[in-house]
Amino acid sequence: MRIDVLTIFPGMFSGPLDESIIKRAREKGILEINLIDIRAFSQDKHRSVDDYPYGGGPGMVMRPEPIFLAVEACIPLGGSSPEIILLTPQGERFNQRLAGELAGQEHLILICGHYEGVDERVRQALVTREISIGDYVLTGGELPAMVIIDAIARLLPGVLGAPEGTAEDSFSWGLLEYPQYTRPRIFRGMEVPPVLLSGNHEEIRLWRRRQALKRTWQRRPDLLEVANLSQEDRRLLAEVVSEGDA
Ligand code: ADE
């Protein structure tokens, strides 16, 4: 998969994309990330990327020309058309479903917005999708781009060791994840639930499912309304609810 990131601060990306799992995905050739400096496409003598808003008001607006030229330079001739995504608080809210959908694409172009925003004609004529990572305002689209790249990268085949790793994550089932424990069995007086040491796989599976349902019910009941629950889930959930917080 190829991701081109258009930014006026390419230096912000060194670190997060050069470590750990994303570093390995890039080295293995599963993920190609190109950082493109929008300023390099500015054609005026000051290499400006922003200008005053028409109509007045505070702040600056990103100029359309360098963004159009940078995007056009990323689009391969005769190739399939990439999804062109603007990171903005005004976009569709990012979630695991959207990460999965984007992970299935061959080529993404991410445009990191800044200042008071981008010239509206970028939205009108260039962008195919707008994404927000949450209802808060950041200084620019760089951190959101990194969040999205990270969430996508771990879904690409061959990036994580165990293929079932991502299937069991919080949200992949539409539920939060069950509690996990590792050694020692007793740590500062706190014991690992005995069922996990029982070796009984069916009991362990049921316990985990019940815990996932309980945690979701307690913390994110909104997720239960849209989750795809089996007969068994409904029975376990009814037990959890009847026990209250016990
Ligand atoms: N740019 C500034 N804030 C943002 C957000 N929450 N999501 C995406 N892009 C942004």
py3Dmol code that shows the C-alpha trace and the ligand (Angstrom):
import py3Dmol

protein = """\
ATOM      1  CA  MET A   1       0.000   0.000   0.000  1.00  0.00           C
ATOM      2  CA  ARG A   2       1.185   3.512  -0.777  1.00  0.00           C
ATOM      3  CA  ILE A   3       0.392   6.579   1.362  1.00  0.00           C
ATOM      4  CA  ASP A   4       1.506  10.061   0.262  1.00  0.00           C
ATOM      5  CA  VAL A   5       1.362  12.667   3.018  1.00  0.00           C
ATOM      6  CA  LEU A   6       1.176  16.315   2.010  1.00  0.00           C
ATOM      7  CA  THR A   7       2.338  18.578   4.811  1.00  0.00           C
ATOM      8  CA  ILE A   8       4.070  21.864   5.514  1.00  0.00           C
ATOM      9  CA  PHE A   9       5.905  20.154   8.416  1.00  0.00           C
ATOM     10  CA  PRO A  10       7.425  16.907   7.088  1.00  0.00           C
ATOM     11  CA  GLY A  11       9.868  16.881  10.029  1.00  0.00           C
ATOM     12  CA  MET A  12       6.978  16.131  12.417  1.00  0.00           C
ATOM     13  CA  PHE A  13       6.732  12.619  10.966  1.00  0.00           C
ATOM     14  CA  SER A  14      10.245  11.469  11.775  1.00  0.00           C
ATOM     15  CA  GLY A  15      10.025   9.335  14.855  1.00  0.00           C
ATOM     16  CA  PRO A  16       6.505   7.890  14.707  1.00  0.00           C
ATOM     17  CA  LEU A  17       6.962   6.444  11.220  1.00  0.00           C
ATOM     18  CA  ASP A  18      10.561   5.317  11.823  1.00  0.00           C
ATOM     19  CA  GLU A  19      10.051   3.066  14.831  1.00  0.00           C
ATOM     20  CA  SER A  20       8.559  -0.277  15.747  1.00  0.00           C
ATOM     21  CA  ILE A  21       5.810  -1.851  13.658  1.00  0.00           C
ATOM     22  CA  ILE A  22       5.507   0.898  11.043  1.00  0.00           C
ATOM     23  CA  LYS A  23       9.264   0.909  10.539  1.00  0.00           C
ATOM     24  CA  ARG A  24       9.172  -2.843   9.870  1.00  0.00           C
ATOM     25  CA  ALA A  25       6.150  -2.572   7.561  1.00  0.00           C
ATOM     26  CA  ARG A  26       8.076   0.008   5.516  1.00  0.00           C
ATOM     27  CA  GLU A  27      11.254  -2.073   5.487  1.00  0.00           C
ATOM     28  CA  LYS A  28       9.316  -5.139   4.337  1.00  0.00           C
ATOM     29  CA  GLY A  29       7.800  -3.107   1.493  1.00  0.00           C
ATOM     30  CA  ILE A  30       4.231  -3.697   2.721  1.00  0.00           C
ATOM     31  CA  LEU A  31       3.763   0.021   3.305  1.00  0.00           C
ATOM     32  CA  GLU A  32       5.313   2.831   1.266  1.00  0.00           C
ATOM     33  CA  ILE A  33       5.048   6.268   2.873  1.00  0.00           C
ATOM     34  CA  ASN A  34       6.102   9.385   0.984  1.00  0.00           C
ATOM     35  CA  LEU A  35       6.314  12.719   2.797  1.00  0.00           C
ATOM     36  CA  ILE A  36       5.688  15.605   0.429  1.00  0.00           C
ATOM     37  CA  ASP A  37       6.501  19.161   1.443  1.00  0.00           C
ATOM     38  CA  ILE A  38       3.672  21.351   0.145  1.00  0.00           C
ATOM     39  CA  ARG A  39       5.996  24.362   0.247  1.00  0.00           C
ATOM     40  CA  ALA A  40       8.124  22.819  -2.501  1.00  0.00           C
ATOM     41  CA  PHE A  41       5.127  23.319  -4.833  1.00  0.00           C
ATOM     42  CA  SER A  42       4.674  26.997  -4.073  1.00  0.00           C
ATOM     43  CA  GLN A  43       5.585  29.024  -7.111  1.00  0.00           C
ATOM     44  CA  ASP A  44       5.833  32.523  -5.675  1.00  0.00           C
ATOM     45  CA  LYS A  45       9.178  33.999  -4.700  1.00  0.00           C
ATOM     46  CA  HIS A  46       8.549  33.642  -0.958  1.00  0.00           C
ATOM     47  CA  ARG A  47       7.371  30.038  -1.323  1.00  0.00           C
ATOM     48  CA  SER A  48       4.248  30.991   0.598  1.00  0.00           C
ATOM     49  CA  VAL A  49       1.648  28.361   1.437  1.00  0.00           C
ATOM     50  CA  ASP A  50      -0.915  30.606   3.128  1.00  0.00           C
ATOM     51  CA  ASP A  51      -2.629  33.954   2.593  1.00  0.00           C
ATOM     52  CA  TYR A  52      -5.184  36.290   4.185  1.00  0.00           C
ATOM     53  CA  PRO A  53      -8.853  35.231   4.050  1.00  0.00           C
ATOM     54  CA  TYR A  54     -11.075  37.031   1.558  1.00  0.00           C
ATOM     55  CA  GLY A  55     -13.701  38.939   3.510  1.00  0.00           C
ATOM     56  CA  GLY A  56     -11.309  39.541   6.408  1.00  0.00           C
ATOM     57  CA  GLY A  57     -11.162  37.872   9.777  1.00  0.00           C
ATOM     58  CA  PRO A  58      -8.439  36.306  11.910  1.00  0.00           C
ATOM     59  CA  GLY A  59      -5.814  33.783  10.848  1.00  0.00           C
ATOM     60  CA  MET A  60      -4.559  32.594   7.516  1.00  0.00           C
ATOM     61  CA  VAL A  61      -5.899  30.190   4.890  1.00  0.00           C
ATOM     62  CA  MET A  62      -3.869  27.577   2.998  1.00  0.00           C
ATOM     63  CA  ARG A  63      -3.540  28.585  -0.657  1.00  0.00           C
ATOM     64  CA  PRO A  64      -5.041  26.192  -3.215  1.00  0.00           C
ATOM     65  CA  GLU A  65      -2.265  26.254  -5.816  1.00  0.00           C
ATOM     66  CA  PRO A  66       0.557  24.458  -3.936  1.00  0.00           C
ATOM     67  CA  ILE A  67      -1.906  21.818  -2.700  1.00  0.00           C
ATOM     68  CA  PHE A  68      -3.310  21.143  -6.194  1.00  0.00           C
ATOM     69  CA  LEU A  69       0.200  20.910  -7.669  1.00  0.00           C
ATOM     70  CA  ALA A  70       1.438  18.612  -4.893  1.00  0.00           C
ATOM     71  CA  VAL A  71      -1.573  16.280  -5.264  1.00  0.00           C
ATOM     72  CA  GLU A  72      -1.250  16.227  -9.063  1.00  0.00           C
ATOM     73  CA  ALA A  73       2.419  15.264  -8.701  1.00  0.00           C
ATOM     74  CA  CYS A  74       1.346  12.237  -6.617  1.00  0.00           C
ATOM     75  CA  ILE A  75      -1.216  10.873  -9.068  1.00  0.00           C
ATOM     76  CA  PRO A  76       0.337   8.259 -11.359  1.00  0.00           C
ATOM     77  CA  LEU A  77      -0.501   8.595 -15.050  1.00  0.00           C
ATOM     78  CA  GLY A  78      -2.933   5.931 -16.157  1.00  0.00           C
ATOM     79  CA  GLY A  79      -3.039   4.372 -12.691  1.00  0.00           C
ATOM     80  CA  SER A  80      -6.097   3.854 -10.531  1.00  0.00           C
ATOM     81  CA  SER A  81      -7.289   7.026  -8.841  1.00  0.00           C
ATOM     82  CA  PRO A  82      -6.222   7.340  -5.221  1.00  0.00           C
ATOM     83  CA  GLU A  83      -8.505   8.405  -2.376  1.00  0.00           C
ATOM     84  CA  ILE A  84      -7.577  12.028  -1.572  1.00  0.00           C
ATOM     85  CA  ILE A  85      -8.224  12.708   2.092  1.00  0.00           C
ATOM     86  CA  LEU A  86      -8.249  16.029   3.903  1.00  0.00           C
ATOM     87  CA  LEU A  87      -7.648  15.844   7.665  1.00  0.00           C
ATOM     88  CA  THR A  88      -9.987  18.339   9.305  1.00  0.00           C
ATOM     89  CA  PRO A  89     -12.210  18.537  12.386  1.00  0.00           C
ATOM     90  CA  GLN A  90     -15.097  18.989   9.923  1.00  0.00           C
ATOM     91  CA  GLY A  91     -14.654  15.497   8.479  1.00  0.00           C
ATOM     92  CA  GLU A  92     -16.325  12.144   8.998  1.00  0.00           C
ATOM     93  CA  ARG A  93     -15.263  10.654  12.361  1.00  0.00           C
ATOM     94  CA  PHE A  94     -12.449   8.113  12.099  1.00  0.00           C
ATOM     95  CA  ASN A  95     -13.089   4.690  13.620  1.00  0.00           C
ATOM     96  CA  GLN A  96     -12.019   1.045  13.274  1.00  0.00           C
ATOM     97  CA  ARG A  97     -14.488   0.409  10.447  1.00  0.00           C
ATOM     98  CA  LEU A  98     -13.033   3.279   8.434  1.00  0.00           C
ATOM     99  CA  ALA A  99      -9.480   2.094   9.200  1.00  0.00           C
ATOM    100  CA  GLY A 100     -10.430  -1.301   7.754  1.00  0.00           C
ATOM    101  CA  GLU A 101     -11.973   0.274   4.682  1.00  0.00           C
ATOM    102  CA  LEU A 102      -8.897   2.457   4.003  1.00  0.00           C
ATOM    103  CA  ALA A 103      -6.542  -0.491   4.609  1.00  0.00           C
ATOM    104  CA  GLY A 104      -8.159  -2.135   1.583  1.00  0.00           C
ATOM    105  CA  GLN A 105      -7.105   0.683  -0.773  1.00  0.00           C
ATOM    106  CA  GLU A 106      -3.945   0.681  -2.847  1.00  0.00           C
ATOM    107  CA  HIS A 107      -3.068   4.365  -2.678  1.00  0.00           C
ATOM    108  CA  LEU A 108      -4.065   7.159  -0.308  1.00  0.00           C
ATOM    109  CA  ILE A 109      -3.122  10.826  -0.389  1.00  0.00           C
ATOM    110  CA  LEU A 110      -3.429  12.560   2.997  1.00  0.00           C
ATOM    111  CA  ILE A 111      -3.547  16.362   3.081  1.00  0.00           C
ATOM    112  CA  CYS A 112      -2.689  17.912   6.437  1.00  0.00           C
ATOM    113  CA  GLY A 113      -4.661  21.128   6.900  1.00  0.00           C
ATOM    114  CA  HIS A 114      -3.369  24.067   8.933  1.00  0.00           C
ATOM    115  CA  TYR A 115      -4.141  27.601  10.096  1.00  0.00           C
ATOM    116  CA  GLU A 116      -7.824  28.558   9.834  1.00  0.00           C
ATOM    117  CA  GLY A 117      -8.290  25.928   7.147  1.00  0.00           C
ATOM    118  CA  VAL A 118      -7.734  25.307   3.459  1.00  0.00           C
ATOM    119  CA  ASP A 119      -9.180  27.227   0.531  1.00  0.00           C
ATOM    120  CA  GLU A 120     -12.643  25.777  -0.103  1.00  0.00           C
ATOM    121  CA  ARG A 121     -11.764  24.926  -3.719  1.00  0.00           C
ATOM    122  CA  VAL A 122      -9.453  22.176  -2.430  1.00  0.00           C
ATOM    123  CA  ARG A 123     -12.577  20.575  -0.978  1.00  0.00           C
ATOM    124  CA  GLN A 124     -14.675  21.276  -4.050  1.00  0.00           C
ATOM    125  CA  ALA A 125     -12.404  19.936  -6.746  1.00  0.00           C
ATOM    126  CA  LEU A 126      -9.680  17.772  -5.248  1.00  0.00           C
ATOM    127  CA  VAL A 127     -10.588  15.993  -2.048  1.00  0.00           C
ATOM    128  CA  THR A 128     -12.619  12.767  -2.192  1.00  0.00           C
ATOM    129  CA  ARG A 129     -13.088  12.419   1.561  1.00  0.00           C
ATOM    130  CA  GLU A 130     -12.659  14.439   4.770  1.00  0.00           C
ATOM    131  CA  ILE A 131     -11.728  12.752   8.042  1.00  0.00           C
ATOM    132  CA  SER A 132     -11.618  13.946  11.664  1.00  0.00           C
ATOM    133  CA  ILE A 133      -9.981  11.864  14.396  1.00  0.00           C
ATOM    134  CA  GLY A 134     -12.282  13.254  17.083  1.00  0.00           C
ATOM    135  CA  ASP A 135     -14.242  16.212  18.352  1.00  0.00           C
ATOM    136  CA  TYR A 136     -11.329  18.416  19.371  1.00  0.00           C
ATOM    137  CA  VAL A 137      -9.190  20.872  17.456  1.00  0.00           C
ATOM    138  CA  LEU A 138      -5.491  20.200  16.939  1.00  0.00           C
ATOM    139  CA  THR A 139      -2.942  22.624  15.540  1.00  0.00           C
ATOM    140  CA  GLY A 140      -2.849  20.778  12.223  1.00  0.00           C
ATOM    141  CA  GLY A 141      -3.556  17.547  10.382  1.00  0.00           C
ATOM    142  CA  GLU A 142      -0.133  15.972  10.994  1.00  0.00           C
ATOM    143  CA  LEU A 143      -0.963  14.096  14.211  1.00  0.00           C
ATOM    144  CA  PRO A 144      -4.302  12.910  12.748  1.00  0.00           C
ATOM    145  CA  ALA A 145      -2.436  11.652   9.654  1.00  0.00           C
ATOM    146  CA  MET A 146      -0.066   9.674  11.890  1.00  0.00           C
ATOM    147  CA  VAL A 147      -2.978   8.223  13.859  1.00  0.00           C
ATOM    148  CA  ILE A 148      -4.671   7.098  10.648  1.00  0.00           C
ATOM    149  CA  ILE A 149      -1.471   5.631   9.188  1.00  0.00           C
ATOM    150  CA  ASP A 150      -0.852   3.704  12.404  1.00  0.00           C
ATOM    151  CA  ALA A 151      -4.394   2.306  12.551  1.00  0.00           C
ATOM    152  CA  ILE A 152      -4.217   1.258   8.881  1.00  0.00           C
ATOM    153  CA  ALA A 153      -0.682  -0.168   9.002  1.00  0.00           C
ATOM    154  CA  ARG A 154      -1.478  -2.770  11.644  1.00  0.00           C
ATOM    155  CA  LEU A 155      -4.339  -4.096   9.521  1.00  0.00           C
ATOM    156  CA  LEU A 156      -2.207  -4.723   6.427  1.00  0.00           C
ATOM    157  CA  PRO A 157      -1.523  -8.428   5.851  1.00  0.00           C
ATOM    158  CA  GLY A 158       1.948  -9.412   7.070  1.00  0.00           C
ATOM    159  CA  VAL A 159       2.445  -6.417   9.375  1.00  0.00           C
ATOM    160  CA  LEU A 160       1.491  -7.989  12.715  1.00  0.00           C
ATOM    161  CA  GLY A 161       2.798 -11.422  13.670  1.00  0.00           C
ATOM    162  CA  ALA A 162      -0.388 -13.286  14.554  1.00  0.00           C
ATOM    163  CA  PRO A 163      -3.203 -12.815  12.019  1.00  0.00           C
ATOM    164  CA  GLU A 164      -5.777 -13.283  14.787  1.00  0.00           C
ATOM    165  CA  GLY A 165      -4.143 -10.409  16.695  1.00  0.00           C
ATOM    166  CA  THR A 166      -6.208  -7.710  15.053  1.00  0.00           C
ATOM    167  CA  ALA A 167      -9.412  -9.761  14.921  1.00  0.00           C
ATOM    168  CA  GLU A 168      -9.565  -9.902  18.732  1.00  0.00           C
ATOM    169  CA  ASP A 169      -8.843  -6.209  19.352  1.00  0.00           C
ATOM    170  CA  SER A 170     -11.186  -3.879  21.077  1.00  0.00           C
ATOM    171  CA  PHE A 171     -13.655  -2.710  18.418  1.00  0.00           C
ATOM    172  CA  SER A 172     -12.953  -5.447  15.883  1.00  0.00           C
ATOM    173  CA  TRP A 173     -15.913  -7.380  17.219  1.00  0.00           C
ATOM    174  CA  GLY A 174     -17.642  -4.129  18.048  1.00  0.00           C
ATOM    175  CA  LEU A 175     -16.880  -4.855  21.734  1.00  0.00           C
ATOM    176  CA  LEU A 176     -14.131  -3.747  24.105  1.00  0.00           C
ATOM    177  CA  GLU A 177     -11.406  -6.282  24.816  1.00  0.00           C
ATOM    178  CA  TYR A 178     -11.460  -8.667  27.783  1.00  0.00           C
ATOM    179  CA  PRO A 179      -8.840  -8.285  30.590  1.00  0.00           C
ATOM    180  CA  GLN A 180      -5.411  -9.812  29.992  1.00  0.00           C
ATOM    181  CA  TYR A 181      -2.902 -11.170  32.534  1.00  0.00           C
ATOM    182  CA  THR A 182       0.662 -12.437  32.419  1.00  0.00           C
ATOM    183  CA  ARG A 183       3.067 -13.799  35.030  1.00  0.00           C
ATOM    184  CA  PRO A 184       3.350 -13.729  38.035  1.00  0.00           C
ATOM    185  CA  ARG A 185       0.131 -15.465  39.121  1.00  0.00           C
ATOM    186  CA  ILE A 186       0.012 -13.309  42.270  1.00  0.00           C
ATOM    187  CA  PHE A 187       1.323  -9.749  42.051  1.00  0.00           C
ATOM    188  CA  ARG A 188       1.186  -7.566  45.185  1.00  0.00           C
ATOM    189  CA  GLY A 189      -1.629  -9.708  46.509  1.00  0.00           C
ATOM    190  CA  MET A 190      -3.675  -9.481  43.299  1.00  0.00           C
ATOM    191  CA  GLU A 191      -4.474 -12.865  41.763  1.00  0.00           C
ATOM    192  CA  VAL A 192      -5.015 -13.898  38.176  1.00  0.00           C
ATOM    193  CA  PRO A 193      -8.610 -15.232  37.769  1.00  0.00           C
ATOM    194  CA  PRO A 194      -8.318 -19.017  38.355  1.00  0.00           C
ATOM    195  CA  VAL A 195     -10.278 -19.900  35.173  1.00  0.00           C
ATOM    196  CA  LEU A 196      -7.322 -18.645  33.090  1.00  0.00           C
ATOM    197  CA  LEU A 197      -5.075 -21.253  34.741  1.00  0.00           C
ATOM    198  CA  SER A 198      -7.625 -24.055  34.388  1.00  0.00           C
ATOM    199  CA  GLY A 199      -6.541 -25.207  30.939  1.00  0.00           C
ATOM    200  CA  ASN A 200     -10.239 -25.537  30.029  1.00  0.00           C
ATOM    201  CA  HIS A 201     -10.403 -23.745  26.691  1.00  0.00           C
ATOM    202  CA  GLU A 202     -14.178 -23.601  26.492  1.00  0.00           C
ATOM    203  CA  GLU A 203     -14.486 -22.088  29.981  1.00  0.00           C
ATOM    204  CA  ILE A 204     -11.753 -19.588  29.163  1.00  0.00           C
ATOM    205  CA  ARG A 205     -13.492 -18.585  25.937  1.00  0.00           C
ATOM    206  CA  LEU A 206     -16.797 -18.060  27.764  1.00  0.00           C
ATOM    207  CA  TRP A 207     -15.148 -16.101  30.574  1.00  0.00           C
ATOM    208  CA  ARG A 208     -13.417 -13.797  28.075  1.00  0.00           C
ATOM    209  CA  ARG A 209     -16.545 -13.221  26.069  1.00  0.00           C
ATOM    210  CA  ARG A 210     -18.490 -12.432  29.231  1.00  0.00           C
ATOM    211  CA  GLN A 211     -15.793 -10.009  30.400  1.00  0.00           C
ATOM    212  CA  ALA A 212     -15.753  -8.283  27.011  1.00  0.00           C
ATOM    213  CA  LEU A 213     -19.530  -7.884  27.148  1.00  0.00           C
ATOM    214  CA  LYS A 214     -19.396  -6.663  30.751  1.00  0.00           C
ATOM    215  CA  ARG A 215     -16.677  -4.103  30.057  1.00  0.00           C
ATOM    216  CA  THR A 216     -18.521  -2.832  27.003  1.00  0.00           C
ATOM    217  CA  TRP A 217     -21.802  -2.607  28.916  1.00  0.00           C
ATOM    218  CA  GLN A 218     -20.106  -0.668  31.743  1.00  0.00           C
ATOM    219  CA  ARG A 219     -17.957   1.660  29.655  1.00  0.00           C
ATOM    220  CA  ARG A 220     -19.447   1.943  26.171  1.00  0.00           C
ATOM    221  CA  PRO A 221     -23.092   0.830  26.168  1.00  0.00           C
ATOM    222  CA  ASP A 222     -23.495   2.692  22.859  1.00  0.00           C
ATOM    223  CA  LEU A 223     -21.359  -0.013  21.194  1.00  0.00           C
ATOM    224  CA  LEU A 224     -23.757  -2.767  22.301  1.00  0.00           C
ATOM    225  CA  GLU A 225     -26.586  -1.136  20.407  1.00  0.00           C
ATOM    226  CA  VAL A 226     -24.828  -1.691  17.075  1.00  0.00           C
ATOM    227  CA  ALA A 227     -22.799  -4.849  17.882  1.00  0.00           C
ATOM    228  CA  ASN A 228     -23.635  -8.095  16.129  1.00  0.00           C
ATOM    229  CA  LEU A 229     -24.485 -10.259  19.159  1.00  0.00           C
ATOM    230  CA  SER A 230     -25.036 -14.019  19.011  1.00  0.00           C
ATOM    231  CA  GLN A 231     -27.608 -15.947  21.080  1.00  0.00           C
ATOM    232  CA  GLU A 232     -24.811 -16.877  23.473  1.00  0.00           C
ATOM    233  CA  ASP A 233     -23.745 -13.205  23.767  1.00  0.00           C
ATOM    234  CA  ARG A 234     -27.298 -12.193  24.629  1.00  0.00           C
ATOM    235  CA  ARG A 235     -27.466 -14.823  27.348  1.00  0.00           C
ATOM    236  CA  LEU A 236     -24.079 -13.762  28.794  1.00  0.00           C
ATOM    237  CA  LEU A 237     -25.064 -10.108  28.622  1.00  0.00           C
ATOM    238  CA  ALA A 238     -28.348 -10.796  30.413  1.00  0.00           C
ATOM    239  CA  GLU A 239     -26.353 -12.466  33.219  1.00  0.00           C
ATOM    240  CA  VAL A 240     -23.964  -9.529  33.432  1.00  0.00           C
ATOM    241  CA  VAL A 241     -26.808  -7.032  33.558  1.00  0.00           C
ATOM    242  CA  SER A 242     -28.720  -8.985  36.214  1.00  0.00           C
ATOM    243  CA  GLU A 243     -25.602  -9.095  38.391  1.00  0.00           C
ATOM    244  CA  GLY A 244     -25.157  -5.329  38.156  1.00  0.00           C
ATOM    245  CA  ASP A 245     -21.565  -4.262  38.884  1.00  0.00           C
ATOM    246  CA  ALA A 246     -20.661  -7.475  40.725  1.00  0.00           C
TER     247      ALA A 246
END
"""
ligand_1 = """\
10
ADE
N -7.009 19.069 12.292
C -7.193 19.732 13.453
N -7.922 19.015 14.313
C -8.220 17.835 13.678
C -8.968 16.686 14.032
N -9.566 16.561 15.217
N -9.068 15.685 13.132
C -8.483 15.802 11.920
N -7.786 16.862 11.524
C -7.649 17.883 12.393
"""
view = py3Dmol.view(width=600, height=400)
view.addModel(protein, "pdb")
view.setStyle({"model": 0}, {"cartoon": {"style": "trace"}})
view.addModel(ligand_1, "xyz")
view.setStyle({"model": 1}, {"stick": {}})
view.zoomTo()
view.show()
